[in-house]
Amino acid sequence: MYQIFTTEQFEKQYSKLAPQLQREITKEIGQLEENPLVGKQLG
């Protein structure tokens, strides 16, 4: 299992988001921790 580290800026912006969006982001982070190769490649 991998670990995701967030920045202070992320935490500030994340806390301002709607609860539904926070749940979606948390779910995506969980998936990335399990398998960092999931999803579309950025580059």
N, C-alpha and C positions, 0 to 999 in steps of 0.2 A: 504494500500500500504506500502511496505517495502522500506528501503533505503539502498543502497549499498555504503560502504565506501571503498576507495582504498588507497593503501600505496604510499609513494613517489617513491619507487622502481617500483611499477606497472606503475605509470605515466611516468617514464623515459623510461621503456621498451615499453610501449604502443605507445609513441610518435615516436619510431623508426620503428614501424611496417608499412607495406604497407597499403595504404588507404582502400583497399577492406577488409583486415583483421580487421582493426579498426572498420569498419562498422559492420562486423559480430559480433565482441565482444560487441560493443555497443548494438546491437540488443539482444544478449543473456543476457546482464546485465539488459536491460529493461524488459525482460521476467521474470527474477529472482525477480525484484522489484515487479512485479505484482503477481507472485506466486512462492515463494521460494522452493516449492516442485516439480517444473517442472524438467524434465530431469532424468538422471540416478543417483542413489544414489552412493556416493563415498565410503561408508564403508560397 
